[in-house]
């Protein structure tokens, strides 16, 4: 039976804007109040999905959320009709309206943590939506995310869905942005790599001094238990607190892995040599040979990595034993990073090709290629069980581009969030999208 890694990219939502909501994400706060172009953002994401589909990779689409989230605004005390709720929030608490209008569900690396059937106790693919407890605008995502994932992966014979972890800082969970799986083959047992920023219950672990550590050790351990993972096939590592304070808010800003390869910076983890040694040892126990490609600080600094999003990239297996790395255009603009990339692919190592995409609309909010996708390792039988309407094709690409042209604005600023028509536009678009992707009723306005 064939096995592979499928990528499900988040479709950028109609309210894509730059509100600077994510403290610790340098790009997000640095572009606050810049006018955004939701239509261009969605099309840039779709172009990446289609290009990877055309290159032979399994590619799916994960739907955006209803925004502004009127239900969240009601929960914090705004009352009246939907239009009145938005008007009151715009007048009394514009920052809360901006938070409830964020299109952040587009970054589906934070949607969930996924363990493939080859690793789990019951032989099913397991999903746990991330609670994203560190940021209010993201903490409201997981109920809808869970419903969308269940509509995509609905066959209980193959897929198991867990609720998000307790919505409390001790179990702060940011999803697959802090999770990587290493294996020799996608359908063979692998080693699941959980990276955390702090331990909530153990003061022996260091913490960053400036920016928050969003993932806890306790959250990672809970997910491993929920997914039925063997301790012998799990490695926990702590992010270097100093790199977090330089803007590395998730592990996927400083490292990326696929297959048996980890591409990472010299300053990624606490006690890095021991972490790499444990990965090497545990992968060998399940028949894999671990390969670490470490980028020296002398060639690419942590700040270079944050500015270019070199590591917020996709490593994709080409089928010939080699990997292609998918990077944002910002890597081309950074001389040191561009020099390193060309050196990397010429080195004779496992990464022998790179592909550059223009994702400026997402990048200005702090999300690169890796942020935009959720990885799901599956075998043929599991792929057949996925809702086929969400899988990229020539027809779906055309349909979604036409849908974006029909429903999305080409400019959105902070003042536009107060326009009640934006909610109507978003709901109309999503109602049509649920029919295109055959999702059923997954949004709050449909469930009311």
Buried (B, 14 or more C-beta within 10 A) or exposed (E): EEBBBBBBBBBBBBBBBBBBBBBBBBBBBBBBEBEBBBBBBBBBBBBBBBBBBEEEBBBBBBBBBBBBBBBBBBEEEBEEEBBEBBBBBBEEBBEBBBBBBBBBBBBBBBBBBBBBBBBBEEEBBBBBBBBBBBBBBBBBBBBBBBBBBBBBBBBEEBBBBBEBBBBEBBBBBBBBBBBBBBBBBBBBBBBBBBBBBBBBEEEEBBBBEEBBBBBBBBBBBBBBEBBBBBEEBBBBBBBBBBBBBBBBBBBBBBBBBBBBBBBBBBBBBBEBEEBBBBBBEBBEEBEBEBBBBBBEBEBBBBBBBBBBBBBBBBBBBEEEEBBBBBBBBBBBEBEBBBEBBEEBBEEEBBBBEBBBBBBBBBBBBBBBBBBBBBBBBBBEBBBEBBBEBBBBEEEBBEBBBEBBEEBBBEEBEBEBBBBBEBBEBBBEBBBEBBEBBEBBEBBBBBEE
